Structure formats: structure tokens, C-alpha cells
Amino acid sequence: MGMTGLDTDAVREALTGVIDPEIRRNIVELDMVDDISIDGGRVTVTVLLTIAGCPLKDTITKDTKAAVSRLDGVTEVSVVLGTMTPEQRKAMKEKLQGSGTRENPFNRPDSLTKVYAIASGKGGVGKSSVTANLAVALAAKGLRVGVVDADIYGFSIPGMLGLSGKPTRVDEMILPQVSHDVKVMSIGMFVPPSQAVVWRGPMLHRALQQFLTDVFWGDLDVLLLDLPPGTGDIAISVSQLLPGSELLVVTTPQAAAAQVAERAGSIATQTKQELIGVIENMSWMEMPDGTRMEVFGSGGGQSVASNLSRTVEKDVPLLAQVPLDTALREGSDAGTPVVLGHPESPAGRAFDALADSLRRRSRGLAGRSLGLSPA
């Protein structure tokens, strides 16, 4: 308009900075910007939401106003919200997922996502808090991280990451919920809090399959799966649905727990999964005078690592020893993992170091065609 250079192109350019919080792409690219009208310094933007009750519409409205307000010559910004038609939604879904049959994106030959299945022999060793903290620590280092809470009966990941409510659906495409920059999918998002999931193996398999194929994950660097304890249906389903996944085994220092953890690890010989290391949780408690109190004994993690190394005839390292830490438990209960809430705590530092060692194992590029394009 006149001297200010305020035109629809400038507004559209500014709107490329507005990111849909769930899909993690900008609203221009997603064809959510329906109309831009300019009257002097007053700009009205019509944004189409994927669904009418989009839980994040306030965020999108606020970000749209902020982005346009920064342009020279703008005195007032109004945002009008509409809803996509079924055709527009279908077009957006195809843009994101491709047309045709849905497939598990992590099994495509060109997938660069590292998939880690986090297993334990028995419950109560803190496997979910390890998964939640590791996910957040990796995301804090700039990686794009997803978590599938595959512990269908004992799901606890949403609570540990402070998530509640249901994921948004765009027709049959499900958008994962996002917390602390981690995309999360859990059966806990679909059942009331106190209700038990009473399912047999085939239904569990189908649920897991749906989490991999119907959820729009986008391009992830790392996908973590929080497995139920033991070597049952889900562990087998994961090895079938994600044959490229690698196992991390969580144990405590206790001899009894270590023996059970070995069984969970030795499943790798049958499923042909790569076993990449052992994490010992609840290793010791640091006392005020600096000494360590070994509440659950010692040596369990190292013995699991040594015995599994013999079983799979390959070096399986003890990757981390995470101390018992009240900050860890409090963070899990509050929905803010200890790596964010208390990064300097003993547990926070242990998870940070674990994330570093996993980050150095880059996504495998050997023998893959790289469809590189500038970001």
C-alpha cells in the first residue's frame, strides 16, 4: 500500500514464521492462510484450522497477530478463524503423508530415524522415567524426537511429560501431542485415567501399528519406544513392526533385577535386533556428606552388560548409571523431567551424558541414497 510496501505478499511472507504447533510446519506451507485483506494499516488474516475445535487455536491466533504486527505500517491485526473443508484437509494430509496407502515411515529404506526400544525384565526399574528424560535431553540438544508409549497396560509417559487430553485427528491422520519439544503418542491419551486396558495380543499389535502408520510424526532423528516389562507380545510386535529398532535394557543394581533384565536383553538374539547398551537406574544415592549409599546393592548393570555381551557375542556397554534422586521422582510427578527442572542434579547430569553418547551414534547413512534438498 503506497509508501509502506505493505502488501499481501509481505504479509504472506511474515506468516511463514507462524508454525502450526502440532504439525510443526508453517501455516502458509500447510495452506491454512485463506485470505489476507489490507485496509490502510489494518490487516485481516483468515486462517483455516484443520478441525473446528482445534485445541491450539489460541496459539495460532497469537502467533499470527505477532508476526503481522512486526511489519512496517501495520496498525492493527485481526485474525478470523475458519475450518478446512474435507477436500482441503485431504489435500493437506496428502501433502504431509503422500497419497495412496499409509505405510510405516520408519521402515522405508530412506528413513534416517534411529529407533530405540527401551526394555526391562521387570516393572519398577524406572524404565518410563528413563525414556521421558532421555527424550527431553535429546530434544534439548536440537534433535527431533518422538516417543511411542508402547507400555500399553502401564502407560505413564503422558503424565511424566505433563500431557493430558486427546490428540488432534485430521480425518484418519493423528497428530502427536508435543511436550518439551518431544512428540508423544500413548494409549493413555485415548482411555480415561483410571480405566484398565483389557486387550489381547492382536489388539496391542494393531494399536502399535496405528501409532506408527496413522500418526504424522514428520521427520524424526530419534524415535524412542517405552516397552512394557518382560518379553511378551509387544516386544515381539516391535521387532516385527520395526525390524531396524535397537534395544536399550534398563536394570537396577540388584542381582535379582539383573538376572531378569538379562532375559529381556537376550530376546535380541531371537528377534535379530541390535542390542546397544544397558542403563543402570537407581544406582546409588548421594548423601549430604558426598558419600554414596548403595540402596539396591551394586554391580547389576555391569553384570547384565557383561553377560549380554557374551550372549550376543558383541560388546554391550553399560551406557549410564543414573543415581536415585528425589528431584527425578518429583520431576516425573510434576510433568517436568529432571533434565529440564534440575539439570545440575546427579540424575540430570547422568541423563545429559547418556543423551550425548546416543547422539554420537548418528543416523545410519551407509549405503543409503540421500534425497538431499536445502532446508
C-alpha positions as CSV (number, residue, x, y, z in Angstrom):
1,M,0.0,0.0,0.0
2,G,1.6,3.2,-1.1
3,M,4.9,4.1,0.5
4,T,4.9,1.5,3.3
5,G,5.4,-1.5,1.0
6,L,2.6,-3.3,2.9
7,D,1.0,-5.7,0.5
8,T,-0.4,-9.3,0.7
9,D,3.0,-10.7,-0.4
10,A,4.7,-9.1,2.6
11,V,2.0,-10.3,4.9
12,R,2.2,-13.8,3.5
13,E,6.0,-13.8,3.9
14,A,5.6,-12.8,7.5
15,L,3.1,-15.6,8.1
16,T,5.7,-18.2,7.0
17,G,7.1,-17.6,10.6
18,V,3.8,-18.9,12.1
19,I,4.3,-22.6,12.9
20,D,1.3,-25.0,13.5
21,P,2.2,-26.3,17.0
22,E,1.1,-29.8,16.3
23,I,2.3,-30.4,12.7
24,R,5.4,-28.3,13.1
25,R,5.2,-26.7,9.6
26,N,4.3,-23.1,8.8
27,I,0.7,-22.1,8.1
28,V,1.4,-20.9,4.6
29,E,3.0,-24.2,3.6
30,L,0.0,-26.0,5.1
31,D,-2.4,-23.9,3.0
32,M,-4.1,-22.7,6.2
33,V,-3.9,-19.0,5.1
34,D,-7.2,-18.5,3.3
35,D,-7.4,-14.8,2.8
36,I,-5.4,-11.6,3.5
37,S,-7.0,-8.2,3.3
38,I,-5.3,-4.8,3.9
39,D,-7.1,-1.6,4.6
40,G,-4.6,1.2,5.3
41,G,-2.7,-0.1,8.3
42,R,-5.4,-2.6,9.2
43,V,-4.7,-6.2,8.2
44,T,-7.2,-9.1,8.4
45,V,-5.9,-12.6,8.0
46,T,-8.3,-15.6,7.7
47,V,-6.7,-18.8,8.9
48,L,-8.3,-22.2,8.3
49,L,-7.9,-24.6,11.2
50,T,-7.7,-28.4,10.5
51,I,-10.6,-29.1,12.7
52,A,-13.2,-26.8,14.3
53,G,-12.3,-27.4,17.9
54,C,-8.5,-27.2,17.3
55,P,-7.0,-27.1,20.9
56,L,-4.2,-24.8,19.8
57,K,-6.2,-22.2,18.0
58,D,-5.3,-19.5,20.6
59,T,-1.6,-20.2,20.0
60,I,-2.1,-19.8,16.2
61,T,-4.1,-16.6,16.7
62,K,-1.5,-15.1,19.0
63,D,1.4,-16.0,16.7
64,T,-0.3,-14.8,13.6
65,K,-1.0,-11.4,15.2
66,A,2.6,-11.1,16.5
67,A,4.1,-12.0,13.1
68,V,2.0,-9.5,11.1
69,S,2.3,-6.7,13.7
70,R,6.1,-6.6,13.2
71,L,5.6,-5.4,9.6
72,D,6.2,-1.7,8.9
73,G,2.9,0.3,8.5
74,V,0.7,-2.2,10.3
75,T,-1.5,-0.5,12.9
76,E,-4.0,-3.3,13.7
77,V,-4.3,-7.1,13.0
78,S,-7.4,-9.1,13.1
79,V,-7.5,-12.9,12.8
80,V,-10.6,-14.6,11.5
81,L,-10.7,-18.4,12.1
82,G,-12.3,-20.8,9.7
83,T,-12.3,-24.5,9.3
84,M,-10.9,-26.5,6.3
85,T,-13.3,-28.3,4.1
86,P,-12.9,-32.1,3.8
87,E,-11.2,-31.6,0.4
88,Q,-8.8,-29.1,1.9
89,R,-8.0,-31.5,4.7
90,K,-7.4,-34.3,2.3
91,A,-5.1,-32.2,0.2
92,M,-3.1,-31.2,3.4
93,K,-2.9,-34.8,4.5
94,E,-1.6,-35.9,1.1
95,K,1.0,-33.1,1.2
96,L,2.2,-34.4,4.6
97,Q,1.9,-38.1,4.2
98,G,1.8,-38.7,0.5
99,S,-1.2,-40.1,-1.3
100,G,-2.0,-43.8,-1.6
101,T,-1.7,-46.4,1.2
102,R,-0.3,-45.4,4.5
103,E,2.9,-47.1,5.5
104,N,5.2,-47.2,8.4
105,P,7.6,-44.4,7.6
106,F,10.3,-45.8,9.9
107,N,10.7,-48.9,7.7
108,R,11.3,-47.1,4.5
109,P,14.7,-47.7,3.0
110,D,15.4,-43.9,3.1
111,S,14.3,-43.4,6.7
112,L,17.1,-41.8,8.7
113,T,15.3,-42.2,12.1
114,K,17.2,-44.0,14.8
115,V,14.6,-46.2,16.6
116,Y,15.4,-47.2,20.2
117,A,13.2,-49.7,22.1
118,I,13.7,-49.3,25.8
119,A,13.2,-52.6,27.6
120,S,13.4,-54.1,31.1
121,G,12.9,-57.5,32.5
122,K,10.6,-56.4,35.3
123,G,8.5,-53.5,36.3
124,G,9.5,-50.9,38.8
125,V,13.0,-50.2,37.5
126,G,12.2,-46.7,36.2
127,K,12.1,-47.5,32.5
128,S,9.5,-44.9,31.7
129,S,11.3,-42.1,33.6
130,V,14.5,-43.1,31.7
131,T,12.6,-42.9,28.4
132,A,11.0,-39.5,29.3
133,N,14.2,-37.9,30.5
134,L,16.3,-39.3,27.6
135,A,13.7,-38.0,25.1
136,V,13.7,-34.5,26.6
137,A,17.5,-34.5,26.9
138,L,17.9,-35.4,23.2
139,A,15.4,-32.7,22.2
140,A,17.2,-30.1,24.2
141,K,20.3,-30.9,22.1
142,G,18.4,-30.0,19.0
143,L,17.3,-33.4,17.8
144,R,13.8,-34.1,16.6
145,V,12.4,-36.7,19.0
146,G,9.3,-38.8,19.1
147,V,8.1,-41.2,21.9
148,V,5.7,-44.1,21.5
149,D,4.4,-45.2,24.9
150,A,4.2,-48.9,24.0
151,D,3.7,-49.8,27.6
152,I,0.0,-50.3,26.8
153,Y,-1.0,-51.5,30.3
154,G,1.2,-49.4,32.4
155,F,1.4,-46.2,30.3
156,S,2.9,-43.4,32.3
157,I,4.7,-41.2,29.7
158,P,1.9,-38.6,29.3
159,G,1.9,-37.8,33.0
160,M,5.7,-37.7,33.2
161,L,5.7,-35.2,30.3
162,G,2.8,-33.1,31.6
163,L,0.4,-34.1,28.9
164,S,-3.4,-34.6,29.2
165,G,-6.4,-34.6,26.8
166,K,-6.6,-36.2,23.4
167,P,-4.5,-35.8,20.3
168,T,-6.0,-33.9,17.3
169,R,-7.2,-36.0,14.4
170,V,-7.3,-34.8,10.9
171,D,-9.6,-37.5,9.4
172,E,-7.7,-40.7,9.9
173,M,-4.4,-38.9,10.5
174,I,-3.5,-38.4,14.2
175,L,-1.2,-35.6,15.3
176,P,1.0,-36.4,18.2
177,Q,0.9,-34.2,21.3
178,V,4.0,-32.1,21.9
179,S,5.7,-31.5,25.2
180,H,9.1,-30.0,25.9
181,D,9.7,-30.3,22.1
182,V,9.1,-34.1,22.1
183,K,6.2,-35.6,20.0
184,V,4.3,-38.1,22.1
185,M,1.8,-40.8,21.4
186,S,0.3,-43.1,24.1
187,I,-2.7,-45.3,24.5
188,G,-3.2,-43.3,27.7
189,M,-4.4,-40.4,25.5
190,F,-7.4,-42.5,24.5
191,V,-8.6,-44.1,27.7
192,P,-9.9,-42.4,30.9
193,P,-7.2,-42.1,33.6
194,S,-8.3,-44.9,35.9
195,Q,-9.6,-47.3,33.3
196,A,-7.7,-50.5,32.7
197,V,-6.8,-51.6,29.2
198,V,-8.0,-55.2,28.9
199,W,-6.7,-56.3,25.5
200,R,-5.2,-59.4,24.0
201,G,-2.0,-59.5,21.8
202,P,-3.6,-58.9,18.4
203,M,-5.2,-55.7,19.6
204,L,-2.0,-54.5,21.1
205,H,-0.2,-55.2,17.9
206,R,-2.8,-53.2,15.9
207,A,-2.6,-50.3,18.3
208,L,1.1,-50.1,18.0
209,Q,0.8,-50.4,14.2
210,Q,-1.6,-47.5,14.2
211,F,0.8,-45.4,16.3
212,L,3.4,-45.9,13.6
213,T,1.4,-45.5,10.4
214,D,-1.6,-43.2,11.2
215,V,0.3,-40.7,13.3
216,F,2.0,-37.8,11.5
217,W,5.5,-37.8,13.0
218,G,7.2,-35.7,10.4
219,D,11.0,-36.2,10.1
220,L,12.4,-37.5,13.3
221,D,16.0,-38.0,14.2
222,V,15.1,-40.4,17.1
223,L,12.1,-42.4,18.0
224,L,12.0,-43.9,21.5
225,L,9.6,-46.7,22.4
226,D,8.8,-47.3,26.0
227,L,8.2,-51.1,26.1
228,P,6.2,-52.9,28.8
229,P,8.4,-55.0,31.1
230,G,9.3,-58.6,30.0
231,T,9.4,-60.4,26.7
232,G,5.8,-60.6,25.8
233,D,3.6,-59.6,22.8
234,I,4.6,-56.0,22.5
235,A,8.4,-56.8,22.5
236,I,7.7,-59.3,19.6
237,S,5.4,-56.8,17.8
238,V,8.1,-54.1,18.0
239,S,10.7,-56.4,16.4
240,Q,8.2,-57.2,13.6
241,L,6.9,-53.7,13.0
242,L,10.3,-52.0,13.4
243,P,13.0,-54.6,12.4
244,G,15.6,-51.9,12.4
245,S,15.0,-50.9,16.0
246,E,17.8,-51.3,18.6
247,L,17.4,-52.3,22.2
248,L,18.4,-50.5,25.3
249,V,18.0,-52.5,28.5
250,V,17.2,-50.8,31.9
251,T,18.0,-52.6,35.2
252,T,18.8,-51.7,38.8
253,P,22.0,-52.7,40.6
254,Q,20.2,-55.5,42.4
255,A,21.3,-59.0,41.5
256,A,17.7,-60.3,41.2
257,A,16.7,-57.5,38.9
258,A,19.9,-58.0,36.8
259,Q,19.1,-61.7,36.1
260,V,15.6,-60.7,34.9
261,A,17.0,-57.9,32.8
262,E,19.3,-60.3,31.0
263,R,16.3,-62.3,29.8
264,A,14.8,-59.1,28.3
265,G,18.1,-58.4,26.6
266,S,18.6,-61.9,25.3
267,I,15.4,-61.6,23.3
268,A,17.6,-59.7,20.8
269,T,19.2,-63.0,19.7
270,Q,15.7,-64.2,18.7
271,T,14.4,-61.0,17.2
272,K,17.7,-60.2,15.4
273,Q,17.6,-56.7,16.9
274,E,20.8,-54.9,17.7
275,L,21.4,-54.6,21.5
276,I,23.2,-51.3,22.0
277,G,23.6,-51.0,25.8
278,V,22.5,-51.2,29.4
279,I,21.3,-48.4,31.6
280,E,21.5,-48.9,35.3
281,N,18.9,-46.9,37.2
282,M,18.7,-46.2,41.0
283,S,22.5,-46.9,41.1
284,W,23.1,-45.1,44.5
285,M,22.0,-42.2,46.5
286,E,24.4,-39.3,47.0
287,M,24.4,-38.4,50.7
288,P,24.9,-34.9,52.1
289,D,28.5,-35.7,53.0
290,G,29.3,-36.7,49.5
291,T,29.3,-40.5,50.1
292,R,27.2,-42.9,48.1
293,M,24.6,-45.1,49.7
294,E,24.0,-48.2,47.5
295,V,20.4,-48.8,48.4
296,F,19.9,-51.6,45.9
297,G,23.4,-53.1,46.1
298,S,25.8,-52.7,43.3
299,G,27.1,-54.3,40.1
300,G,23.8,-55.3,38.5
301,G,24.2,-53.1,35.4
302,Q,27.8,-54.2,34.8
303,S,26.9,-57.9,35.1
304,V,24.0,-57.5,32.7
305,A,26.3,-55.8,30.2
306,S,29.0,-58.4,30.6
307,N,26.6,-61.4,30.4
308,L,24.7,-59.9,27.4
309,S,28.0,-59.2,25.6
310,R,28.7,-62.9,25.9
311,T,25.2,-63.9,24.8
312,V,25.2,-61.8,21.7
313,E,28.9,-62.2,21.1
314,K,29.3,-58.4,20.7
315,D,30.3,-55.6,23.1
316,V,27.2,-54.4,25.0
317,P,28.4,-51.4,27.1
318,L,27.0,-50.1,30.4
319,L,25.9,-46.7,29.0
320,A,24.9,-45.0,32.1
321,Q,24.4,-45.2,35.9
322,V,21.5,-43.0,37.0
323,P,21.5,-42.3,40.7
324,L,18.4,-42.4,43.0
325,D,17.4,-38.7,43.2
326,T,14.3,-37.2,44.7
327,A,14.4,-34.5,42.0
328,L,14.0,-37.2,39.4
329,R,10.9,-38.6,41.1
330,E,9.4,-35.1,41.7
331,G,10.0,-34.1,38.1
332,S,8.2,-37.2,36.8
333,D,5.2,-36.5,39.1
334,A,5.1,-32.8,38.1
335,G,5.4,-33.5,34.3
336,T,8.8,-31.6,34.1
337,P,11.6,-34.2,33.7
338,V,14.6,-33.7,35.9
339,V,16.9,-32.9,32.9
340,L,14.9,-29.7,32.5
341,G,13.8,-28.9,36.0
342,H,17.1,-29.8,37.8
343,P,19.8,-30.2,35.1
344,E,22.6,-29.9,37.7
345,S,21.2,-32.7,39.9
346,P,23.1,-36.1,39.8
347,A,20.3,-37.7,37.8
348,G,20.0,-34.7,35.4
349,R,23.7,-34.9,34.6
350,A,23.6,-38.7,34.1
351,F,20.8,-38.3,31.5
352,D,22.6,-35.5,29.8
353,A,25.7,-37.6,29.4
354,L,23.5,-40.6,28.2
355,A,21.9,-38.4,25.6
356,D,25.3,-37.2,24.4
357,S,26.6,-40.8,24.0
358,L,23.5,-41.8,22.0
359,R,23.6,-38.6,19.9
360,R,27.1,-39.5,18.8
361,R,25.6,-42.7,17.2
362,S,24.3,-40.8,14.2
363,R,21.5,-41.9,12.0
364,G,23.0,-44.6,9.7
365,L,23.7,-43.2,6.3
366,A,25.9,-46.1,4.9
367,G,24.6,-47.4,1.6
368,R,21.5,-45.1,1.6
369,S,20.5,-42.7,-1.2
370,L,20.3,-39.2,0.2
371,G,17.4,-37.2,-1.2
372,L,19.0,-34.0,0.0
373,S,17.4,-30.7,-0.5
374,P,18.2,-27.4,1.1
375,A,16.2,-26.8,4.2
